[in-house]
Amino acid sequence: MQIHKKRITIEKLASDLRPIVRGLINYYGKFSTGHLRFIWNNLNKRLMKWVQWEKGLYVMASLKRLRKKYKANPNLFPHWALVHP
């Protein structure tokens, strides 16, 4: 799924990605959670790139905006319980 090309809200993006992320957590999380950290960090980078593209922000501003969303709603993305933005 190419998330950086979607002009939608972050809540809609989260609802689109939620089943995929939960499936990865349920399937691969039973074996080893350490290897999934790489995937979650990459997903956070893709989300940051989406914020940059959607809002026209620089790197630090987009990271700050993503962290603000995390503090407002930490359950927005399921992987945020494991790896914070």
GROMACS elastic network, one bead per residue, 0.5 to 0.9 nm:
[ bonds ]
;  ai    aj funct       b0    kb
    1     4     6  0.89942   500
    1    17     6  0.87432   500
    2     5     6  0.61537   500
    2     6     6  0.75580   500
    3     6     6  0.56412   500
    3     7     6  0.89612   500
    3    13     6  0.76863   500
    3    46     6  0.74358   500
    3    47     6  0.76537   500
    3    50     6  0.66464   500
    4     7     6  0.83779   500
    4    46     6  0.70909   500
    4    47     6  0.76218   500
    4    49     6  0.65816   500
    4    51     6  0.81857   500
    4    52     6  0.89438   500
    4    53     6  0.69135   500
    4    54     6  0.80096   500
    5    50     6  0.75684   500
    5    53     6  0.81200   500
    5    54     6  0.85799   500
    6     9     6  0.88462   500
    6    13     6  0.83164   500
    6    50     6  0.81270   500
    6    54     6  0.82156   500
    7    54     6  0.67472   500
    8    11     6  0.82262   500
    8    12     6  0.63478   500
    8    13     6  0.66463   500
    8    54     6  0.84358   500
    9    12     6  0.53064   500
    9    13     6  0.62854   500
    9    14     6  0.86382   500
   10    14     6  0.60025   500
   10    15     6  0.85825   500
   10    51     6  0.85658   500
   10    69     6  0.89880   500
   10    76     6  0.88243   500
   11    14     6  0.50139   500
   11    15     6  0.62617   500
   11    16     6  0.86824   500
   11    76     6  0.72367   500
   12    15     6  0.50745   500
   12    16     6  0.62325   500
   12    17     6  0.86844   500
   13    16     6  0.50859   500
   13    17     6  0.62020   500
   13    18     6  0.84527   500
   14    17     6  0.51326   500
   14    18     6  0.57200   500
   14    76     6  0.63162   500
   14    77     6  0.58124   500
   14    78     6  0.88029   500
   15    18     6  0.52058   500
   15    19     6  0.76802   500
   15    76     6  0.83049   500
   15    77     6  0.82337   500
   16    19     6  0.70887   500
   16    20     6  0.80178   500
   17    20     6  0.54043   500
   17    21     6  0.61715   500
   17    22     6  0.85836   500
   17    77     6  0.78522   500
   18    21     6  0.52469   500
   18    22     6  0.59900   500
   18    23     6  0.84529   500
   18    76     6  0.85411   500
   18    77     6  0.64086   500
   18    78     6  0.65833   500
   18    79     6  0.89366   500
   19    22     6  0.51484   500
   19    23     6  0.60119   500
   19    24     6  0.86566   500
   20    23     6  0.51433   500
   20    24     6  0.63640   500
   20    25     6  0.87342   500
   21    24     6  0.51319   500
   21    25     6  0.61991   500
   21    26     6  0.85893   500
   21    77     6  0.80351   500
   21    78     6  0.66197   500
   21    79     6  0.68372   500
   22    26     6  0.59890   500
   22    27     6  0.84661   500
   22    78     6  0.65479   500
   22    79     6  0.79434   500
   23    26     6  0.51198   500
   23    27     6  0.59721   500
   23    28     6  0.82265   500
   24    27     6  0.52912   500
   24    28     6  0.56120   500
   24    29     6  0.70517   500
   24    36     6  0.86046   500
   25    28     6  0.57047   500
   25    30     6  0.78000   500
   25    33     6  0.82916   500
   25    36     6  0.82216   500
   25    78     6  0.85143   500
   25    79     6  0.78486   500
   26    29     6  0.54778   500
   26    30     6  0.65405   500
   27    30     6  0.60506   500
   27    31     6  0.78779   500
   28    31     6  0.56287   500
   28    32     6  0.65628   500
   28    33     6  0.72840   500
   28    35     6  0.88518   500
   28    36     6  0.76258   500
   29    32     6  0.54931   500
   29    33     6  0.51013   500
   29    34     6  0.87389   500
   29    35     6  0.89884   500
   29    36     6  0.75332   500
   30    33     6  0.75067   500
   32    35     6  0.62761   500
   32    36     6  0.74511   500
   33    36     6  0.52838   500
   33    37     6  0.69546   500
   34    37     6  0.56255   500
   34    38     6  0.80739   500
   35    38     6  0.61685   500
   35    39     6  0.76555   500
   36    39     6  0.51094   500
   36    40     6  0.62691   500
   36    41     6  0.86070   500
   37    40     6  0.50793   500
   37    41     6  0.60416   500
   37    42     6  0.84928   500
   37    82     6  0.80755   500
   37    83     6  0.71357   500
   38    41     6  0.52473   500
   38    42     6  0.62155   500
   38    43     6  0.86452   500
   39    42     6  0.51182   500
   39    43     6  0.61415   500
   39    44     6  0.86596   500
   40    44     6  0.61757   500
   40    45     6  0.86126   500
   40    79     6  0.64807   500
   40    80     6  0.82663   500
   40    82     6  0.81818   500
   40    83     6  0.65452   500
   40    84     6  0.89874   500
   41    44     6  0.50447   500
   41    45     6  0.62693   500
   41    46     6  0.87125   500
   41    83     6  0.71715   500
   41    84     6  0.86579   500
   41    85     6  0.79833   500
   42    46     6  0.62325   500
   42    47     6  0.85936   500
   43    46     6  0.50018   500
   43    47     6  0.61596   500
   43    48     6  0.85505   500
   43    79     6  0.89120   500
   44    48     6  0.61196   500
   44    49     6  0.85753   500
   44    66     6  0.89792   500
   44    80     6  0.88365   500
   44    83     6  0.85931   500
   44    84     6  0.82978   500
   44    85     6  0.60399   500
   45    49     6  0.61737   500
   45    50     6  0.85819   500
   45    85     6  0.84711   500
   46    50     6  0.61385   500
   46    51     6  0.86604   500
   47    51     6  0.62509   500
   47    52     6  0.86052   500
   47    66     6  0.79797   500
   48    51     6  0.50622   500
   48    52     6  0.62172   500
   48    53     6  0.86676   500
   48    59     6  0.76841   500
   48    62     6  0.59922   500
   48    63     6  0.61352   500
   48    65     6  0.87886   500
   48    66     6  0.68105   500
   48    85     6  0.86712   500
   49    53     6  0.61938   500
   49    54     6  0.84888   500
   49    59     6  0.80674   500
   49    62     6  0.78312   500
   50    53     6  0.50976   500
   50    54     6  0.58569   500
   50    55     6  0.83243   500
   50    62     6  0.87858   500
   51    54     6  0.50659   500
   51    55     6  0.57522   500
   51    56     6  0.75576   500
   51    57     6  0.73121   500
   51    62     6  0.56990   500
   51    63     6  0.82387   500
   51    65     6  0.78678   500
   51    66     6  0.74540   500
   52    55     6  0.55890   500
   52    56     6  0.51633   500
   52    58     6  0.61932   500
   52    59     6  0.68519   500
   52    61     6  0.81962   500
   52    62     6  0.55482   500
   52    63     6  0.87113   500
   53    56     6  0.52595   500
   53    57     6  0.71846   500
   54    57     6  0.81147   500
   55    62     6  0.80767   500
   56    62     6  0.85980   500
   57    60     6  0.81510   500
   57    61     6  0.58738   500
   57    62     6  0.57018   500
   58    61     6  0.53951   500
   58    62     6  0.60488   500
   58    63     6  0.86082   500
   59    62     6  0.52572   500
   59    63     6  0.61901   500
   59    64     6  0.86355   500
   60    63     6  0.50289   500
   60    64     6  0.60956   500
   60    65     6  0.85842   500
   61    64     6  0.50400   500
   61    65     6  0.61800   500
   61    66     6  0.86443   500
   62    65     6  0.50074   500
   62    66     6  0.61326   500
   62    67     6  0.85709   500
   63    66     6  0.50935   500
   63    67     6  0.61395   500
   63    68     6  0.85183   500
   63    85     6  0.75809   500
   64    67     6  0.51408   500
   64    68     6  0.61197   500
   64    69     6  0.87106   500
   65    69     6  0.63246   500
   65    70     6  0.86815   500
   66    69     6  0.50882   500
   66    70     6  0.62702   500
   66    71     6  0.87749   500
   66    85     6  0.68452   500
   67    71     6  0.62079   500
   67    72     6  0.85786   500
   67    84     6  0.81698   500
   67    85     6  0.59203   500
   68    71     6  0.51595   500
   68    72     6  0.62177   500
   68    73     6  0.86047   500
   69    72     6  0.50660   500
   69    73     6  0.59988   500
   69    74     6  0.75553   500
   69    76     6  0.83660   500
   70    73     6  0.51704   500
   70    75     6  0.77809   500
   70    76     6  0.73813   500
   70    77     6  0.87337   500
   70    80     6  0.77954   500
   70    84     6  0.77761   500
   70    85     6  0.73171   500
   71    74     6  0.57847   500
   73    76     6  0.56274   500
   73    77     6  0.88315   500
   74    77     6  0.73444   500
   74    78     6  0.85971   500
   74    80     6  0.65460   500
   74    81     6  0.72760   500
   74    84     6  0.86598   500
   75    78     6  0.60871   500
   75    79     6  0.85158   500
   75    80     6  0.68237   500
   75    81     6  0.70807   500
   76    79     6  0.89122   500
   76    80     6  0.76618   500
   77    80     6  0.56000   500
   77    81     6  0.79646   500
   78    81     6  0.60809   500
   78    82     6  0.79747   500
   79    82     6  0.53318   500
   79    83     6  0.61614   500
   79    84     6  0.79883   500
   80    84     6  0.50337   500
   80    85     6  0.71408   500
   81    84     6  0.69418   500
